[in-house]
Amino acid sequence: MCGITGAIWSDPGLAIDPTVLQRMTDVLRHRGPDDEGAYRSEFRLQPPYEAMPGVALGFRRLSIIDVGGGHQPLSNEDGSVWVVFNGEVYNFLALRHRLEGSGHRFRTHSDTETIVHLYEDEGPDCFRHLNGMFAIAIWDLRRRRLVLGRDRLGKKPLVYRHEPGRLAFASELKSLLEIPGVAREVDATALDHYLTFQYVPHPRTIFRGINKLPPGHLAVYCDDGLQVRSYWEPDFQRERPITTGDACAQLRELLESSVSMRLQSEVPLGAFLSGGVDSSLIVAIAQQKTQQPLKTFSIGFPIKQYDETRYARQVAEHLRTEHHEFQVTPAGMEILPKLVWHYDEPFADSSAIPTWYVSQLTRQHVTVALSGDGGDELFAGYPRYKAVALAAGLDRLWPLRTVFGARIWQSLPSSTRQKSALRRLKRFCEVLRTPPLRRYLDWIGIFKEAQRARLYTDGFLGELPDDDPAGFLQRAYTRCQRRDPVTAFSLTDLTTYLPCDLMTKVDIASMAHSLECRQPFLDYRVVEFAASLPVRLKYRWGRGKHLLRAAFGHLLPREIWSRKKMGFGVPLEDWFRHDLKELTHDVLLGTVAEQRGYFRPEVVRELVQQHEAGTYNHCYQLWSLLVLELWLQRWCDGHAPASPR
């Protein structure tokens, strides 16, 4: 697990000199404190042949596999192929045996060298043979091209900046900002999408001119320019007929194989344990495959409705793990500057706060941690899928939809309790008459379309092109729209919310503390299998994860399977009335924010006043605006990008 950065240039005036490359690498030190490396070659003319572009590769290493021999950048025998690589390739031993059989010779025991030789045989198609999480850059000297690749589910980040004469790339945006002349120009469309989703969806970033390589994609930069294409396109439209018994047997085989592969490590390894079904199941399978008690980690909060430690403790006792439990009082004032620096873009998922804390405390004991991410998307675990199923039923019974979608429901009082039944009912009914994709966006979104239009100034509205944020969901939904509604929207989440929100949250929070996180549910074999299952094996009678219970019910206490999903959050609604009240007034209602010209000051003030008065719960909207303004002050107002740690 590492940080990578670099560039390729055909314009000598755009060369990345050694001091710039060092800065680009140094700013990623938190991703790899154990080692660093660099490779650089100058642009040169070779008459009568074509010019050889200049190349710079930078690397920071967190040592996990082949601790002594995995230094990067790493090349093949004659130095014609160079690689920098962030992540883990779990099937590298099988690939190595195959490559050795075809004549390749290895100097190290690292998974990185497998990538080098696989590329020699397969070229850019090498990525489809890799089972793992990765962001990879390959410099092919003979073909004068740079090849980038990102894993199928977007577990590892990779951003790039393409301009005439140069392509630069990095694990994090802050590395590219070390290049002289890179403008910090906010992309108005990206900002609009951020206030819709609480993150900036790929392929955009918050900065104009810098993009994310989408999950499951590769990019090739050569004399012909830059080409980006997908290398993984599973058929989400196809449903596989299968019996419950066969599905259970195949799921056990796949998930147990996935966990076993992710237990490979030469450094201490443990697992996050929230007490929910997904993390508990991963721990149960892992504990069966280890001879010593697995180290497990959970985090508790003083507010009961946000504290799951009693469930985690129950699972740990049942499985006899070596359990570590931490009690923290999350402090928004303390944590916000750190989040703003590490996340590079405005990122408003407040569960980044507990993820930060559990990563920080886990790293005191281990270097690698398993997690249960992906189980909700693959097996229909989110409560919102109940709303999807109910709305789909009402769509077929239009008289009932007319009743539930009547405007009278909009006149219901708005509960200030974030998780209240009344709040959920009102949100459900308010958009029931709209098309399925639009209402789903309204359910999951932060600011609805009409709310954003009211919030924005006329000047900012004039900057926005005709680019509806719903298009991001539509493109994903189109890939699975012939499936039943629950499956279609869960698979839409798998390719949107999961990589852009959850994987971003986990990667940045964990790597900020030099902790590697591995997600067994997101082995692409498990993903393709789960995506093909009929909905009856995942969602029944208003409950998801039916197949997980059928296949692994014996591994966990009954109470864990039947407990209500809690989520991983912090008490935002209370913070904005107490802990964050002064900061909110200073930041959101101050002259600096008002003079930016993005938002109408009177609308922002109204949101703050209504929330503080308790007449409405605007905590998610206020958190999004607060994070955005603090991000703007940190990254766009001339502040030096020094780490706040």
C-alpha positions in Angstrom: 0.0 0.0 0.0 1.6 3.2 -1.2 1.5 6.5 -2.8 2.4 7.0 -6.5 3.0 10.1 -8.6 4.7 11.2 -11.8 4.4 12.6 -15.3 5.3 12.1 -18.9 6.0 15.1 -21.2 6.8 15.7 -24.9 7.3 19.4 -24.4 10.7 20.1 -22.7 9.2 23.3 -21.3 6.8 21.1 -19.2 9.5 18.9 -17.7 9.1 17.8 -14.1 12.5 18.6 -12.5 13.9 16.5 -9.6 12.9 19.0 -6.9 9.3 19.1 -8.1 9.2 15.3 -8.3 10.5 15.2 -4.7 7.8 17.6 -3.5 5.1 15.6 -5.4 6.4 12.5 -3.6 6.9 14.0 -0.1 3.4 15.2 0.1 2.3 11.6 -0.1 4.5 10.4 2.8 1.5 9.4 5.0 0.6 6.8 2.4 4.0 5.2 2.6 6.3 6.0 5.5 8.6 3.0 5.1 10.5 3.8 1.8 10.6 6.1 -1.1 12.0 5.9 -4.7 12.2 7.8 -7.9 12.9 7.2 -11.6 13.5 10.0 -14.1 14.6 10.4 -17.7 14.9 13.6 -19.7 13.2 14.4 -23.0 15.6 13.8 -25.8 15.7 13.9 -29.6 16.9 10.8 -31.4 17.2 11.6 -35.1 16.1 10.2 -37.4 13.8 8.5 -34.9 10.9 10.1 -33.0 11.7 12.0 -29.9 11.8 10.1 -26.6 9.5 11.8 -24.0 10.6 12.7 -20.6 9.3 10.7 -17.7 9.3 11.0 -13.9 8.0 8.4 -11.4 7.7 9.0 -7.7 6.9 6.5 -5.0 6.2 6.2 -1.2 6.0 2.7 0.3 4.0 1.1 3.1 5.7 -2.3 3.3 3.3 -5.3 3.4 4.6 -8.0 1.0 8.3 -8.7 0.5 9.2 -6.1 3.1 12.9 -6.3 2.3 12.8 -6.5 -1.5 9.7 -4.6 -2.8 11.4 -1.2 -3.5 9.8 0.8 -6.3 10.0 2.1 -9.0 10.7 -1.4 -10.3 11.7 -2.5 -13.8 12.1 -5.6 -15.9 15.6 -7.0 -16.6 16.6 -4.5 -19.3 15.0 -1.4 -17.9 12.5 -1.1 -20.7 9.4 -1.3 -18.5 9.1 0.6 -15.2 6.2 0.3 -12.7 5.0 2.3 -9.7 2.1 0.6 -7.9 -0.3 1.3 -5.0 -2.3 -1.6 -3.7 -2.2 -5.3 -3.4 -2.5 -8.1 -6.1 -3.8 -11.0 -4.2 -3.4 -13.6 -6.9 0.2 -12.7 -7.6 1.6 -16.1 -6.7 -0.6 -17.9 -9.2 0.4 -15.3 -11.9 4.0 -15.6 -10.9 4.0 -19.4 -11.5 2.4 -18.9 -14.9 5.0 -16.3 -15.9 7.9 -18.3 -14.6 6.6 -21.2 -16.8 6.7 -18.9 -19.8 10.3 -18.0 -19.2 10.2 -14.9 -17.0 12.8 -14.6 -14.2 12.1 -12.8 -10.9 14.5 -10.9 -8.7 12.1 -10.2 -5.8 9.1 -11.8 -4.1 6.8 -8.8 -4.5 3.5 -8.6 -6.3 4.9 -5.5 -8.1 7.3 -7.6 -10.2 4.4 -9.8 -11.3 2.8 -6.7 -12.9 6.0 -5.8 -14.7 6.3 -9.3 -16.4 2.5 -9.6 -16.9 2.6 -6.3 -18.8 5.5 -7.6 -21.0 3.2 -10.5 -22.1 -0.2 -8.8 -22.1 0.3 -5.1 -22.6 -2.5 -2.9 -21.2 -4.7 -6.0 -21.1 -2.7 -7.0 -18.0 -5.1 -5.3 -15.6 -8.0 -7.8 -16.3 -5.8 -10.6 -15.0 -5.3 -8.9 -11.6 -7.4 -9.8 -8.5 -6.8 -7.0 -6.1 -7.0 -3.3 -5.3 -4.6 -1.1 -7.3 -3.6 2.1 -9.0 -0.7 1.4 -11.4 1.5 3.5 -13.7 3.7 1.7 -16.3 6.3 3.4 -18.4 6.9 1.5 -21.6 10.2 2.8 -23.0 10.1 0.9 -26.3 6.6 2.0 -27.2 7.1 5.5 -25.7 3.9 5.3 -23.7 2.6 5.6 -20.2 -0.2 3.3 -19.1 -2.4 3.9 -16.1 -4.8 1.4 -14.5 -7.3 1.4 -11.6 -9.0 -1.6 -10.0 -12.5 -2.6 -10.9 -14.3 -1.3 -7.9 -12.3 1.9 -7.3 -10.7 0.9 -4.0 -7.5 2.8 -4.8 -7.6 6.4 -6.1 -5.8 7.7 -9.2 -6.1 11.3 -10.5 -4.5 12.8 -13.6 -4.0 16.1 -15.4 -3.8 16.1 -19.2 -2.6 19.1 -21.1 -0.9 19.6 -24.5 2.5 18.1 -24.1 2.2 16.5 -20.7 0.2 14.0 -18.6 0.7 14.0 -14.8 -0.8 11.5 -12.4 -0.9 10.8 -8.6 -2.7 9.0 -5.8 -4.0 12.2 -4.4 -4.8 15.7 -5.8 -2.4 17.4 -3.5 0.5 15.8 -5.3 -0.5 17.3 -8.6 -0.9 20.7 -7.0 2.9 20.7 -6.3 3.5 21.1 -10.0 4.2 24.8 -10.9 1.5 26.4 -12.9 -1.3 24.0 -12.0 -4.3 26.2 -11.5 -6.7 25.7 -8.6 -9.8 26.7 -10.6 -13.0 25.3 -9.1 -15.1 23.4 -11.5 -18.7 24.8 -11.2 -20.2 21.6 -12.4 -18.2 19.6 -9.9 -19.3 21.9 -7.1 -23.0 21.4 -8.1 -22.5 17.6 -8.2 -20.8 17.8 -4.7 -23.8 19.5 -3.2 -26.0 16.9 -4.7 -24.1 13.7 -3.7 -21.8 14.9 -0.9 -18.8 13.9 -3.1 -17.5 14.8 -6.5 -18.4 11.9 -8.9 -15.8 10.6 -11.3 -14.4 11.4 -13.8 -14.4 15.0 -12.5 -12.5 16.4 -9.6 -13.3 19.7 -7.9 -10.5 21.4 -10.0 -11.0 22.1 -13.6 -8.5 20.2 -15.8 -7.9 17.4 -13.3 -9.8 14.1 -13.6 -10.2 10.8 -11.8 -9.5 7.7 -13.7 -12.9 5.8 -13.3 -12.9 2.4 -11.6 -12.3 -0.5 -14.0 -10.6 1.8 -16.5 -7.1 2.2 -18.0 -5.5 5.1 -19.8 -2.8 5.1 -22.4 -0.7 8.2 -23.2 1.5 8.1 -26.3 2.3 9.9 -29.5 -1.4 9.8 -30.5 -2.5 11.5 -27.3 -4.5 10.2 -24.3 -7.0 7.3 -24.6 -9.2 6.2 -21.7 -11.2 3.0 -21.9 -12.9 0.4 -19.7 -11.3 -3.0 -19.2 -14.1 -4.5 -16.9 -17.7 -4.5 -18.1 -19.7 -7.2 -16.3 -23.2 -7.9 -17.6 -25.4 -6.4 -14.9 -28.5 -7.0 -17.1 -28.3 -10.8 -16.9 -29.9 -12.7 -14.0 -28.7 -16.2 -13.3 -31.2 -18.9 -12.5 -29.9 -20.8 -9.5 -31.3 -22.7 -6.5 -30.8 -21.4 -2.9 -28.6 -24.4 -2.1 -26.3 -24.0 -5.1 -26.1 -20.2 -4.4 -25.1 -20.9 -0.8 -22.4 -23.3 -1.7 -20.9 -21.1 -4.4 -21.0 -18.0 -2.1 -19.3 -19.9 0.7 -16.5 -21.0 -1.7 -16.0 -17.5 -3.2 -16.1 -15.5 0.0 -13.9 -17.9 1.9 -11.4 -17.8 -0.9 -11.5 -14.0 -1.0 -10.9 -13.8 2.8 -8.0 -16.3 2.6 -6.3 -14.3 -0.2 -6.6 -11.1 1.9 -4.9 -12.7 4.9 -1.6 -12.7 3.1 0.7 -10.3 5.0 4.2 -10.1 6.4 3.1 -7.4 9.0 0.5 -7.5 11.8 -3.1 -7.9 10.5 -6.5 -7.4 12.1 -10.1 -6.4 11.2 -12.6 -3.7 11.8 -15.6 -5.0 13.8 -18.6 -2.7 14.0 -21.0 -5.4 15.2 -23.0 -5.2 12.0 -23.6 -8.2 9.8 -20.9 -7.5 7.1 -17.9 -6.8 9.3 -18.9 -9.6 11.7 -19.1 -12.1 8.9 -15.7 -11.2 7.5 -14.2 -11.6 11.0 -16.0 -15.0 11.5 -14.6 -16.4 8.3 -11.1 -14.9 8.9 -11.0 -16.3 12.4 -11.7 -19.8 11.0 -8.6 -19.5 8.8 -6.1 -18.2 11.4 -4.5 -20.3 14.2 -4.2 -17.4 16.6 -7.1 -15.1 17.8 -7.7 -12.4 15.2 -7.2 -8.8 16.4 -10.4 -6.9 16.0 -11.2 -3.3 16.5 -14.3 -1.3 17.3 -15.0 2.3 18.2 -17.6 3.6 20.6 -19.3 6.9 21.2 -20.9 8.4 24.3 -24.2 8.9 22.6 -26.2 5.6 22.6 -27.8 5.8 19.2 -24.4 6.1 17.5 -22.6 3.4 19.6 -22.4 -0.2 18.4 -19.8 -1.5 20.7 -22.1 -3.8 22.6 -22.8 -5.7 19.4 -19.1 -5.8 18.4 -18.3 -7.1 21.9 -20.9 -9.8 21.6 -19.4 -11.0 18.2 -15.8 -10.8 19.6 -16.7 -13.0 22.6 -18.6 -15.4 20.4 -15.7 -15.8 18.0 -13.0 -15.4 20.7 -11.0 -12.7 18.9 -8.5 -10.5 20.6 -10.8 -7.5 20.8 -9.8 -3.9 21.2 -12.5 -1.4 21.9 -12.0 2.4 22.0 -14.2 5.1 23.4 -13.9 8.5 21.8 -15.8 11.7 21.9 -15.7 12.9 18.3 -14.8 16.6 18.1 -15.7 18.4 14.9 -13.5 21.4 15.7 -10.5 19.2 16.1 -11.1 16.8 13.2 -12.3 19.1 10.4 -8.9 20.7 9.5 -7.4 17.2 9.2 -10.2 15.9 7.0 -10.1 19.0 4.8 -6.3 18.5 4.2 -6.3 14.8 3.6 -9.5 14.5 1.4 -8.2 17.1 -1.1 -11.7 17.7 -2.4 -14.8 18.8 -0.4 -16.1 15.5 1.0 -19.2 15.6 3.2 -19.8 12.1 4.3 -19.7 12.6 8.1 -18.9 9.0 8.7 -15.4 9.9 7.6 -15.0 11.1 11.3 -15.5 7.7 13.0 -13.6 6.0 10.1 -10.7 8.4 10.8 -10.7 7.6 14.6 -11.0 3.8 14.1 -8.2 3.9 11.6 -6.0 6.0 13.9 -6.5 3.7 16.8 -6.2 0.4 14.8 -2.9 1.5 13.4 -1.4 1.5 16.9 -1.7 -2.4 16.8 -1.7 -3.6 13.2 -0.7 -2.4 9.7 -3.5 -4.2 7.7 -7.2 -4.4 8.6 -10.0 -6.3 6.9 -13.4 -4.5 6.6 -16.9 -5.4 5.5 -17.4 -2.8 2.9 -19.6 -3.8 -0.1 -22.0 -6.2 1.6 -24.9 -3.7 1.6 -24.6 -3.0 -2.2 -24.1 -6.6 -3.2 -26.8 -8.1 -0.9 -29.4 -5.2 -0.7 -28.6 -4.2 2.9 -29.4 -0.5 2.9 -32.8 0.5 4.4 -33.4 2.7 1.4 -34.0 -0.5 -0.7 -37.1 -1.0 1.3 -38.3 2.4 0.0 -37.4 1.3 -3.5 -39.4 -1.9 -3.2 -42.4 -0.2 -1.7 -42.4 2.6 -4.3 -42.1 0.1 -7.1 -45.2 -1.7 -5.7 -47.1 1.6 -5.5 -46.1 2.4 -9.1 -48.1 -0.7 -10.1 -51.1 0.4 -7.9 -51.5 4.0 -9.2 -54.5 4.8 -6.9 -52.4 4.2 -3.8 -49.5 6.1 -5.3 -51.8 9.0 -5.8 -52.8 8.9 -2.2 -49.3 8.6 -0.8 -47.9 11.1 -3.3 -50.5 13.7 -2.5 -49.3 17.2 -1.5 -50.9 16.8 2.0 -47.9 14.7 3.0 -45.6 17.7 2.3 -47.4 19.7 5.0 -46.4 17.2 7.7 -44.1 18.8 10.3 -40.4 18.1 9.8 -38.9 16.1 12.6 -35.6 17.4 13.8 -34.5 13.9 14.7 -32.2 12.5 12.0 -33.5 9.0 12.1 -37.2 9.5 13.0 -39.9 7.6 11.3 -41.8 10.8 10.5 -38.8 12.2 8.7 -38.4 9.1 6.6 -42.1 9.0 5.8 -42.2 12.6 4.6 -39.0 12.1 2.4 -40.6 9.0 0.9 -44.0 10.6 0.1 -42.7 14.0 -1.2 -41.1 12.5 -4.3 -43.4 9.5 -4.9 -44.9 10.9 -8.1 -41.6 11.5 -9.7 -39.8 8.9 -12.0 -37.9 6.2 -10.1 -34.4 7.5 -10.9 -35.3 11.1 -9.9 -36.9 10.1 -6.7 -34.0 7.8 -5.8 -31.7 10.8 -6.3 -33.9 12.9 -4.0 -33.8 10.2 -1.3 -30.0 9.9 -1.3 -29.1 13.5 -2.2 -28.1 16.3 0.1 -29.6 19.3 -1.8 -32.5 18.7 -4.2 -32.5 20.4 -7.5 -35.0 23.1 -6.4 -33.0 23.7 -3.2 -29.8 24.2 -5.1 -31.4 26.6 -7.6 -32.7 28.7 -4.6 -29.2 28.5 -2.9 -27.1 29.6 -5.9 -26.6 33.2 -6.9 -27.6 34.3 -10.4 -23.9 34.6 -11.3 -23.1 31.1 -10.2 -26.2 29.7 -12.0 -24.9 31.4 -15.1 -21.6 29.4 -14.9 -23.4 26.0 -14.8 -23.7 24.2 -18.1 -26.6 22.0 -18.9 -25.3 19.0 -16.9 -27.9 17.4 -14.7 -26.2 15.5 -11.7 -28.8 12.8 -12.3 -26.8 11.9 -15.4 -24.2 10.3 -13.3 -26.8 7.9 -11.8 -28.5 7.5 -15.1 -25.4 6.2 -16.8 -24.9 3.6 -14.1 -28.6 2.7 -13.9 -28.7 2.1 -17.7 -26.3 -0.8 -17.2 -28.9 -2.7 -15.0 -32.3 -1.1 -15.8 -33.7 -4.4 -17.1 -33.4 -5.9 -13.6 -35.9 -5.6 -10.7 -35.9 -2.2 -8.9 -34.0 -3.4 -5.8 -31.3 -5.0 -7.8 -31.0 -2.1 -10.3 -30.5 0.5 -7.6 -28.2 -1.6 -5.5 -26.0 -2.2 -8.5 -26.2 1.5 -9.4 -24.9 2.2 -5.9 -22.1 -0.4 -6.4 -20.7 1.7 -9.3 -21.4 5.2 -8.0 -21.8 5.6 -4.2 -19.4 2.7 -3.3 -16.3 4.0 -5.2 -17.0 7.7 -5.0 -18.0 7.8 -1.3 -17.3 4.7 0.6 -14.0 3.7 -1.0 -12.8 7.3 -1.0 -13.7 7.6 2.7 -11.9 4.4 3.7 -8.8 4.9 1.6 -8.1 8.4 2.7 -8.9 7.9 6.4 -6.9 4.7 6.6 -3.9 5.9 4.5 -3.7 9.1 6.5 -2.6 6.8 9.3 -0.5 4.4 7.1 -3.1 1.6 7.5 -4.0 -0.7 4.7 -7.7 -1.7 4.4 -8.8 -4.8 2.5 -12.4 -5.6 1.5 -13.1 -9.3 0.9 -16.7 -8.6 -0.3 -15.2 -6.6 -3.2 -13.3 -9.4 -4.8 -14.5 -9.1 -8.4 -15.5 -12.8 -8.4 -17.8 -12.2 -5.5 -19.1 -9.1 -7.1 -19.9 -10.7 -10.4 -21.6 -13.6 -8.7 -23.7 -11.5 -6.4 -24.7 -9.2 -9.2 -26.1 -12.1 -11.2 -28.4 -13.4 -8.4 -32.2 -13.1 -8.5 -33.5 -10.6 -6.0 -35.4 -13.3 -4.1 -32.0 -14.6 -2.9 -31.0 -11.2 -1.5 -34.1 -9.3 -0.5 -37.3 -10.8 1.1 -40.1 -9.4 3.1 -38.5 -6.0 3.5 -35.1 -7.4 4.6 -31.9 -7.7 2.7 -28.9 -10.1 2.9 -31.1 -13.3 2.8 -28.4 -15.3 1.1 -25.8 -14.3 3.6 -28.0 -15.6 6.4 -28.7 -18.8 4.5 -25.1 -19.5 3.8 -23.4 -18.2 7.0 -26.1 -18.0 9.6 -24.4 -20.5 11.8 -21.3 -18.4 12.2 -22.8 -15.5 14.1 -25.2 -15.0 17.1 -28.9 -14.8 16.1 -29.1 -11.2 17.5 -26.5 -10.0 15.0 -28.6 -11.2 12.1 -31.8 -9.7 13.4 -30.6 -6.4 14.8 -31.6 -3.1 13.1 -29.0 -1.5 10.9 -27.5 1.4 12.7 -24.9 3.0 10.3 -21.7 4.7 11.1 -22.2 8.3 12.0 -21.9 11.2 14.4 -24.5 13.5 16.0 -24.4 16.3 13.4 -27.8 17.7 14.2 -26.8 18.4 17.8 -23.3 19.6 16.8 -24.7 22.5 14.8 -26.8 23.7 17.8 -23.9 23.4 20.2 -20.3 22.4 19.4 -20.2 23.8 15.9 -22.5 26.7 16.4 -19.8 29.4 16.7 -17.6 27.9 13.9 -20.7 27.7 11.6 -21.5 31.4 12.2 -17.9 32.5 11.6 -17.4 30.4 8.5 -20.7 30.2 6.7 -22.1 33.6 7.6 -18.8 35.5 7.4 -17.7 38.0 4.8 -15.2 35.6 3.1 -18.0 33.1 2.3 -20.4 35.8 1.2 -18.0 37.4 -1.2 -17.3 34.2 -3.1 -20.5 34.7 -5.0 -21.6 31.1 -5.0 -24.5 31.2 -2.6 -27.2 33.6 -1.6 -26.3 34.8 1.9 -29.9 35.1 3.0 -30.6 31.4 2.1 -27.5 30.2 4.0 -28.5 32.3 7.0 -32.1 30.8 6.8 -30.7 27.3 6.8 -28.6 28.0 9.9 -31.4 29.8 11.8 -34.0 27.2 11.0 -31.7 24.4 12.2 -30.7 26.2 15.4 -34.3 27.0 16.2 -35.2 23.3 15.8 -37.9 23.9 13.2 -36.0 21.9 10.6 -33.1 19.5 10.5 -30.6 20.8 7.9 -27.6 19.1 9.4 -26.5 17.4 6.2 -26.8 20.5 4.1 -25.0 22.6 6.7 -22.2 20.0 7.0 -21.8 20.0 3.2 -21.6 23.8 3.1 -19.2 24.0 6.1 -16.8 21.4 4.7 -16.9 23.2 1.3 -16.1 26.6 2.8 -13.3 25.2 5.0 -11.9 23.4 1.9 -12.0 26.6 -0.2 -10.1 28.5 2.5 -7.5 25.7 2.8 -6.9 24.9 -0.8 -7.9 28.0 -2.8 -7.2 31.0 -0.7 -3.4 30.8 -0.6 -2.9 28.6 2.4 0.2 26.4 2.2 -0.8 22.7 1.8 1.1 21.6 4.9 -0.3 18.6 6.8 -2.2 19.6 10.0 -1.0 16.5 11.8 
